[in-house]
Amino acid sequence: MLCLAVLQRMEASQRNRLIQGTQSLNRASESIARSHQIAAETDEVGTEILGELGRQREVLVRTKDRV
């Protein structure tokens, strides 16, 4: 009887650790997914900024050539 109770406690403890580990992995996965999304958005903004800077440079060069 005592051994069965000990085994049940051990199983419950292992189950709890497994659940906690799974929850931790899920949180980490969600964090990584958010990081990837932020990186993609940052890359898009950077590309837009570089395009705008290129257009502004062209305007400045044309203006300089006229002066």
Backbone as XML, in Angstrom:
<?xml version="1.0"?>
<chain id="A" units="angstrom">
  <residue number="1" name="MET">
    <atom name="N" x="0.821" y="-1.196" z="0.000"/>
    <atom name="CA" x="0.000" y="0.000" z="0.000"/>
    <atom name="C" x="0.865" y="1.260" z="0.000"/>
  </residue>
  <residue number="2" name="LEU">
    <atom name="N" x="1.879" y="1.261" z="0.861"/>
    <atom name="CA" x="2.750" y="2.414" z="0.973"/>
    <atom name="C" x="3.508" y="2.649" z="-0.332"/>
  </residue>
  <residue number="3" name="CYS">
    <atom name="N" x="3.974" y="1.571" z="-0.949"/>
    <atom name="CA" x="4.712" y="1.690" z="-2.207"/>
    <atom name="C" x="3.827" y="2.280" z="-3.301"/>
  </residue>
  <residue number="4" name="LEU">
    <atom name="N" x="2.564" y="1.879" z="-3.327"/>
    <atom name="CA" x="1.637" y="2.408" z="-4.327"/>
    <atom name="C" x="1.441" y="3.905" z="-4.138"/>
  </residue>
  <residue number="5" name="ALA">
    <atom name="N" x="1.307" y="4.352" z="-2.916"/>
    <atom name="CA" x="1.139" y="5.785" z="-2.637"/>
    <atom name="C" x="2.379" y="6.559" z="-3.054"/>
  </residue>
  <residue number="6" name="VAL">
    <atom name="N" x="3.543" y="5.990" z="-2.797"/>
    <atom name="CA" x="4.804" y="6.641" z="-3.170"/>
    <atom name="C" x="4.893" y="6.738" z="-4.692"/>
  </residue>
  <residue number="7" name="LEU">
    <atom name="N" x="4.565" y="5.653" z="-5.373"/>
    <atom name="CA" x="4.595" y="5.653" z="-6.838"/>
    <atom name="C" x="3.613" y="6.683" z="-7.417"/>
  </residue>
  <residue number="8" name="GLN">
    <atom name="N" x="2.444" y="6.777" z="-6.826"/>
    <atom name="CA" x="1.456" y="7.747" z="-7.310"/>
    <atom name="C" x="1.944" y="9.176" z="-7.131"/>
  </residue>
  <residue number="9" name="ARG">
    <atom name="N" x="2.597" y="9.433" z="-5.986"/>
    <atom name="CA" x="3.156" y="10.783" z="-5.762"/>
    <atom name="C" x="4.264" y="11.085" z="-6.764"/>
  </residue>
  <residue number="10" name="MET">
    <atom name="N" x="5.098" y="10.073" z="-7.028"/>
    <atom name="CA" x="6.173" y="10.266" z="-7.997"/>
    <atom name="C" x="5.605" y="10.537" z="-9.387"/>
  </residue>
  <residue number="11" name="GLU">
    <atom name="N" x="4.580" y="9.795" z="-9.770"/>
    <atom name="CA" x="3.948" y="9.997" z="-11.069"/>
    <atom name="C" x="3.330" y="11.389" z="-11.159"/>
  </residue>
  <residue number="12" name="ALA">
    <atom name="N" x="2.682" y="11.820" z="-10.090"/>
    <atom name="CA" x="2.075" y="13.154" z="-10.078"/>
    <atom name="C" x="3.152" y="14.224" z="-10.183"/>
  </residue>
  <residue number="13" name="SER">
    <atom name="N" x="4.256" y="14.014" z="-9.488"/>
    <atom name="CA" x="5.358" y="14.970" z="-9.542"/>
    <atom name="C" x="5.941" y="15.028" z="-10.951"/>
  </residue>
  <residue number="14" name="GLN">
    <atom name="N" x="6.143" y="13.885" z="-11.567"/>
    <atom name="CA" x="6.670" y="13.842" z="-12.937"/>
    <atom name="C" x="5.688" y="14.482" z="-13.918"/>
  </residue>
  <residue number="15" name="ARG">
    <atom name="N" x="4.414" y="14.228" z="-13.727"/>
    <atom name="CA" x="3.385" y="14.816" z="-14.587"/>
    <atom name="C" x="3.404" y="16.335" z="-14.466"/>
  </residue>
  <residue number="16" name="ASN">
    <atom name="N" x="3.536" y="16.827" z="-13.235"/>
    <atom name="CA" x="3.589" y="18.275" z="-13.025"/>
    <atom name="C" x="4.814" y="18.889" z="-13.687"/>
  </residue>
  <residue number="17" name="ARG">
    <atom name="N" x="5.952" y="18.202" z="-13.572"/>
    <atom name="CA" x="7.177" y="18.705" z="-14.219"/>
    <atom name="C" x="7.024" y="18.707" z="-15.735"/>
  </residue>
  <residue number="18" name="LEU">
    <atom name="N" x="6.391" y="17.665" z="-16.267"/>
    <atom name="CA" x="6.159" y="17.592" z="-17.705"/>
    <atom name="C" x="5.244" y="18.723" z="-18.168"/>
  </residue>
  <residue number="19" name="ILE">
    <atom name="N" x="4.198" y="18.981" z="-17.419"/>
    <atom name="CA" x="3.270" y="20.072" z="-17.752"/>
    <atom name="C" x="3.996" y="21.411" z="-17.699"/>
  </residue>
  <residue number="20" name="GLN">
    <atom name="N" x="4.793" y="21.620" z="-16.653"/>
    <atom name="CA" x="5.538" y="22.875" z="-16.531"/>
    <atom name="C" x="6.543" y="23.028" z="-17.670"/>
  </residue>
  <residue number="21" name="GLY">
    <atom name="N" x="7.209" y="21.938" z="-18.037"/>
    <atom name="CA" x="8.156" y="21.977" z="-19.145"/>
    <atom name="C" x="7.467" y="22.296" z="-20.457"/>
  </residue>
  <residue number="22" name="THR">
    <atom name="N" x="6.302" y="21.703" z="-20.674"/>
    <atom name="CA" x="5.535" y="21.961" z="-21.892"/>
    <atom name="C" x="5.087" y="23.419" z="-21.946"/>
  </residue>
  <residue number="23" name="GLN">
    <atom name="N" x="4.615" y="23.928" z="-20.825"/>
    <atom name="CA" x="4.198" y="25.338" z="-20.774"/>
    <atom name="C" x="5.377" y="26.267" z="-21.044"/>
  </residue>
  <residue number="24" name="SER">
    <atom name="N" x="6.520" y="25.934" z="-20.493"/>
    <atom name="CA" x="7.721" y="26.737" z="-20.717"/>
    <atom name="C" x="8.115" y="26.724" z="-22.196"/>
  </residue>
  <residue number="25" name="LEU">
    <atom name="N" x="8.068" y="25.561" z="-22.813"/>
    <atom name="CA" x="8.372" y="25.462" z="-24.244"/>
    <atom name="C" x="7.369" y="26.249" z="-25.078"/>
  </residue>
  <residue number="26" name="ASN">
    <atom name="N" x="6.108" y="26.196" z="-24.712"/>
    <atom name="CA" x="5.088" y="26.953" z="-25.442"/>
    <atom name="C" x="5.345" y="28.453" z="-25.341"/>
  </residue>
  <residue number="27" name="ARG">
    <atom name="N" x="5.693" y="28.918" z="-24.140"/>
    <atom name="CA" x="6.003" y="30.344" z="-23.971"/>
    <atom name="C" x="7.216" y="30.742" z="-24.801"/>
  </residue>
  <residue number="28" name="ALA">
    <atom name="N" x="8.228" y="29.889" z="-24.802"/>
    <atom name="CA" x="9.437" y="30.173" z="-25.585"/>
    <atom name="C" x="9.112" y="30.203" z="-27.074"/>
  </residue>
  <residue number="29" name="SER">
    <atom name="N" x="8.290" y="29.279" z="-27.531"/>
    <atom name="CA" x="7.900" y="29.247" z="-28.946"/>
    <atom name="C" x="7.131" y="30.504" z="-29.330"/>
  </residue>
  <residue number="30" name="GLU">
    <atom name="N" x="6.222" y="30.934" z="-28.470"/>
    <atom name="CA" x="5.468" y="32.162" z="-28.733"/>
    <atom name="C" x="6.392" y="33.370" z="-28.771"/>
  </residue>
  <residue number="31" name="SER">
    <atom name="N" x="7.365" y="33.401" z="-27.885"/>
    <atom name="CA" x="8.323" y="34.501" z="-27.854"/>
    <atom name="C" x="9.158" y="34.531" z="-29.132"/>
  </residue>
  <residue number="32" name="ILE">
    <atom name="N" x="9.583" y="33.370" z="-29.581"/>
    <atom name="CA" x="10.358" y="33.294" z="-30.824"/>
    <atom name="C" x="9.506" y="33.740" z="-32.010"/>
  </residue>
  <residue number="33" name="ALA">
    <atom name="N" x="8.253" y="33.324" z="-32.045"/>
    <atom name="CA" x="7.369" y="33.730" z="-33.135"/>
    <atom name="C" x="7.183" y="35.250" z="-33.139"/>
  </residue>
  <residue number="34" name="ARG">
    <atom name="N" x="7.021" y="35.844" z="-31.949"/>
    <atom name="CA" x="6.896" y="37.311" z="-31.869"/>
    <atom name="C" x="8.187" y="37.977" z="-32.335"/>
  </residue>
  <residue number="35" name="SER">
    <atom name="N" x="9.326" y="37.417" z="-31.955"/>
    <atom name="CA" x="10.613" y="37.973" z="-32.371"/>
    <atom name="C" x="10.771" y="37.915" z="-33.882"/>
  </residue>
  <residue number="36" name="HIS">
    <atom name="N" x="10.369" y="36.810" z="-34.491"/>
    <atom name="CA" x="10.434" y="36.703" z="-35.951"/>
    <atom name="C" x="9.529" y="37.735" z="-36.612"/>
  </residue>
  <residue number="37" name="GLN">
    <atom name="N" x="8.340" y="37.938" z="-36.053"/>
    <atom name="CA" x="7.410" y="38.921" z="-36.608"/>
    <atom name="C" x="8.005" y="40.325" z="-36.518"/>
  </residue>
  <residue number="38" name="ILE">
    <atom name="N" x="8.579" y="40.653" z="-35.379"/>
    <atom name="CA" x="9.191" y="41.974" z="-35.191"/>
    <atom name="C" x="10.360" y="42.145" z="-36.155"/>
  </residue>
  <residue number="39" name="ALA">
    <atom name="N" x="11.174" y="41.095" z="-36.328"/>
    <atom name="CA" x="12.306" y="41.175" z="-37.250"/>
    <atom name="C" x="11.823" y="41.409" z="-38.681"/>
  </residue>
  <residue number="40" name="ALA">
    <atom name="N" x="10.761" y="40.732" z="-39.081"/>
    <atom name="CA" x="10.219" y="40.916" z="-40.432"/>
    <atom name="C" x="9.695" y="42.337" z="-40.614"/>
  </residue>
  <residue number="41" name="GLU">
    <atom name="N" x="8.985" y="42.847" z="-39.613"/>
    <atom name="CA" x="8.462" y="44.217" z="-39.696"/>
    <atom name="C" x="9.600" y="45.226" z="-39.728"/>
  </residue>
  <residue number="42" name="THR">
    <atom name="N" x="10.638" y="44.998" z="-38.941"/>
    <atom name="CA" x="11.789" y="45.888" z="-38.906"/>
    <atom name="C" x="12.498" y="45.889" z="-40.261"/>
  </residue>
  <residue number="43" name="ASP">
    <atom name="N" x="12.638" y="44.717" z="-40.852"/>
    <atom name="CA" x="13.264" y="44.607" z="-42.162"/>
    <atom name="C" x="12.453" y="45.381" z="-43.212"/>
  </residue>
  <residue number="44" name="GLU">
    <atom name="N" x="11.144" y="45.258" z="-43.145"/>
    <atom name="CA" x="10.269" y="45.965" z="-44.083"/>
    <atom name="C" x="10.414" y="47.477" z="-43.928"/>
  </residue>
  <residue number="45" name="VAL">
    <atom name="N" x="10.424" y="47.955" z="-42.697"/>
    <atom name="CA" x="10.590" y="49.389" z="-42.440"/>
    <atom name="C" x="11.955" y="49.855" z="-42.946"/>
  </residue>
  <residue number="46" name="GLY">
    <atom name="N" x="12.992" y="49.064" z="-42.696"/>
    <atom name="CA" x="14.327" y="49.416" z="-43.166"/>
    <atom name="C" x="14.392" y="49.516" z="-44.677"/>
  </residue>
  <residue number="47" name="THR">
    <atom name="N" x="13.753" y="48.588" z="-45.363"/>
    <atom name="CA" x="13.708" y="48.616" z="-46.824"/>
    <atom name="C" x="12.993" y="49.868" z="-47.323"/>
  </residue>
  <residue number="48" name="GLU">
    <atom name="N" x="11.885" y="50.208" z="-46.677"/>
    <atom name="CA" x="11.157" y="51.420" z="-47.059"/>
    <atom name="C" x="12.005" y="52.669" z="-46.833"/>
  </residue>
  <residue number="49" name="ILE">
    <atom name="N" x="12.716" y="52.726" z="-45.723"/>
    <atom name="CA" x="13.565" y="53.880" z="-45.413"/>
    <atom name="C" x="14.678" y="54.009" z="-46.453"/>
  </residue>
  <residue number="50" name="LEU">
    <atom name="N" x="15.318" y="52.876" z="-46.786"/>
    <atom name="CA" x="16.382" y="52.920" z="-47.794"/>
    <atom name="C" x="15.845" y="53.396" z="-49.138"/>
  </residue>
  <residue number="51" name="GLY">
    <atom name="N" x="14.666" y="52.959" z="-49.508"/>
    <atom name="CA" x="14.046" y="53.418" z="-50.761"/>
    <atom name="C" x="13.793" y="54.914" z="-50.727"/>
  </residue>
  <residue number="52" name="GLU">
    <atom name="N" x="13.257" y="55.391" z="-49.622"/>
    <atom name="CA" x="12.976" y="56.825" z="-49.489"/>
    <atom name="C" x="14.268" y="57.632" z="-49.507"/>
  </residue>
  <residue number="53" name="LEU">
    <atom name="N" x="15.298" y="57.160" z="-48.825"/>
    <atom name="CA" x="16.582" y="57.864" z="-48.838"/>
    <atom name="C" x="17.163" y="57.912" z="-50.246"/>
  </residue>
  <residue number="54" name="GLY">
    <atom name="N" x="17.015" y="56.829" z="-50.990"/>
    <atom name="CA" x="17.483" y="56.819" z="-52.380"/>
    <atom name="C" x="16.758" y="57.855" z="-53.219"/>
  </residue>
  <residue number="55" name="ARG">
    <atom name="N" x="15.443" y="57.949" z="-53.039"/>
    <atom name="CA" x="14.664" y="58.959" z="-53.785"/>
    <atom name="C" x="15.085" y="60.369" z="-53.387"/>
  </residue>
  <residue number="56" name="GLN">
    <atom name="N" x="15.293" y="60.599" z="-52.122"/>
    <atom name="CA" x="15.725" y="61.921" z="-51.660"/>
    <atom name="C" x="17.106" y="62.267" z="-52.205"/>
  </residue>
  <residue number="57" name="ARG">
    <atom name="N" x="17.990" y="61.278" z="-52.277"/>
    <atom name="CA" x="19.325" y="61.512" z="-52.824"/>
    <atom name="C" x="19.227" y="61.943" z="-54.283"/>
  </residue>
  <residue number="58" name="GLU">
    <atom name="N" x="18.368" y="61.254" z="-55.034"/>
    <atom name="CA" x="18.193" y="61.615" z="-56.445"/>
    <atom name="C" x="17.710" y="63.052" z="-56.585"/>
  </residue>
  <residue number="59" name="VAL">
    <atom name="N" x="16.775" y="63.457" z="-55.751"/>
    <atom name="CA" x="16.260" y="64.828" z="-55.779"/>
    <atom name="C" x="17.385" y="65.814" z="-55.469"/>
  </residue>
  <residue number="60" name="LEU">
    <atom name="N" x="18.184" y="65.495" z="-54.449"/>
    <atom name="CA" x="19.294" y="66.385" z="-54.069"/>
    <atom name="C" x="20.328" y="66.474" z="-55.182"/>
  </residue>
  <residue number="61" name="VAL">
    <atom name="N" x="20.647" y="65.370" z="-55.824"/>
    <atom name="CA" x="21.623" y="65.386" z="-56.915"/>
    <atom name="C" x="21.089" y="66.217" z="-58.077"/>
  </residue>
  <residue number="62" name="ARG">
    <atom name="N" x="19.821" y="66.034" z="-58.426"/>
    <atom name="CA" x="19.235" y="66.814" z="-59.537"/>
    <atom name="C" x="19.214" y="68.295" z="-59.190"/>
  </residue>
  <residue number="63" name="THR">
    <atom name="N" x="18.893" y="68.606" z="-57.930"/>
    <atom name="CA" x="18.870" y="70.010" z="-57.509"/>
    <atom name="C" x="20.270" y="70.602" z="-57.561"/>
  </residue>
  <residue number="64" name="LYS">
    <atom name="N" x="21.259" y="69.871" z="-57.118"/>
    <atom name="CA" x="22.651" y="70.331" z="-57.142"/>
    <atom name="C" x="23.102" y="70.575" z="-58.586"/>
  </residue>
  <residue number="65" name="ASP">
    <atom name="N" x="22.727" y="69.671" z="-59.475"/>
    <atom name="CA" x="23.129" y="69.812" z="-60.882"/>
    <atom name="C" x="22.505" y="71.043" z="-61.531"/>
  </residue>
  <residue number="66" name="ARG">
    <atom name="N" x="21.327" y="71.440" z="-61.066"/>
    <atom name="CA" x="20.673" y="72.641" z="-61.623"/>
    <atom name="C" x="21.306" y="73.919" z="-61.119"/>
  </residue>
  <residue number="67" name="VAL">
    <atom name="N" x="21.891" y="73.855" z="-59.942"/>
    <atom name="CA" x="22.443" y="75.067" z="-59.331"/>
    <atom name="C" x="23.779" y="75.423" z="-59.871"/>
  </residue>
</chain>
